[in-house]
Amino acid sequence: MPSTAAIWKARSRLGVAPLRELFARVCRPVAARGTQGAFHRGWRLTAIDGTTFDLPDTTANVEAFGRPPRSGRGEQNVGYPQIRMVGLVECGTHAVFDAALGPLRTGEQALARAVLPSLRPGMMLLADRGFYSVDLWCKAAATGADLLWRVRKDLVLPVVEQLPDGSYLTEIFDRSDIHHTRRGMPARAVEYTIAGHEGVYRLLTTILDPDEAPAAELAELYAQRWEFESTLDEIKTHLGGPHLVLRSQHPDGAEQELYGFLLVHHAIRHLMHQAARQADHDPDRISFTRSLRVVRRQVTDQAAFSPRQTRPCGQSNPR
């Protein structure tokens, strides 16, 4: 079996570029039209969100990625250095089909711009209120995908037309256009409350016709955004282990390792989708933990032989 030093040297020779390219080529949405729970009225449900991963406390990682902000108590060197990731997830299968990595000082909205080109017409993108800005909204809408984003309570949304389902047509304006001298971008607003929770939830969508997507359906559908959180739990807790800290001492290695996690997670989720399709089940009803155990047992068995040539060329394998 290869030693730890041999694996480290091989990873150093490989670098991050091949894994980044492999991720870009193979990690795509996997749901088919018949996949249970992956579509709503023909829209492929997707979500965008961000997270951070802890890194070893080395000078190189701190300089490249930075640390979390200080707590205000005067502590020095608080917390692990962290790398930020913003990703796109197919809600019905938990497949991560695009991701952008960057230092902690880079905001989620900035990284989101790098993944938006992976959206396609026929998708519906769900996003939390932290991602909303007029500029980002316009860039996402320009891809042809439909949007369903939560927005802040203090965002001014003029009522252009009240609709029979309780939603209303509105316009959104660029922050620089304080007096609304230019025509705003049309959108539809949905406001609702949840029993046991204070305050009003506000959603914006590019779907202007309430017959295509009634307000009550959109309010219920927004809960699918939490599938991103479940995906992160699969990667961080189950695939990486509790209290995951990436092992790489250098920035390139940290990015390489993270792309490795995303590739393995996508491969497992692809297998789970195939199994769900064969059994006509919802992929969400299949246990990721048990699937991971099955894959790990198979990998261990296959790693019992060396892929290197161990006999002269042309000599047949006695097995």
Salt bridges, closest charged atoms under 4 A:
GLU21 OE2 - ARG25 NE 2.76
ASP49 OD2 - ARG225 NH1 2.92
ASP57 OD1 - ARG67 NH2 2.81
GLU90 OE2 - ARG44 NH1 2.54
ASP128 OD2 - ARG225 NH2 3.97
ASP135 OD2 - ARG113 NH2 2.57
ASP154 OD1 - ARG152 NE 3.00
ASP165 OD2 - ARG188 NH2 2.79
GLU191 OE2 - ARG202 NE 3.26
GLU217 OE1 - HIS40 NE2 2.92
GLU217 OE1 - ARG41 NE 2.81
GLU227 OE1 - HIS94 NE2 2.53
ASP233 OD2 - HIS238 NE2 3.16
GLU234 OE2 - HIS94 ND1 2.88
GLU234 OE1 - HIS265 NE2 2.76
GLU234 OE2 - ARG269 NH2 2.53
GLU255 OE1 - ARG20 NH2 3.52
GLU257 OE2 - ARG247 NE 3.80
ASP284 OD1 - HIS94 NE2 3.45
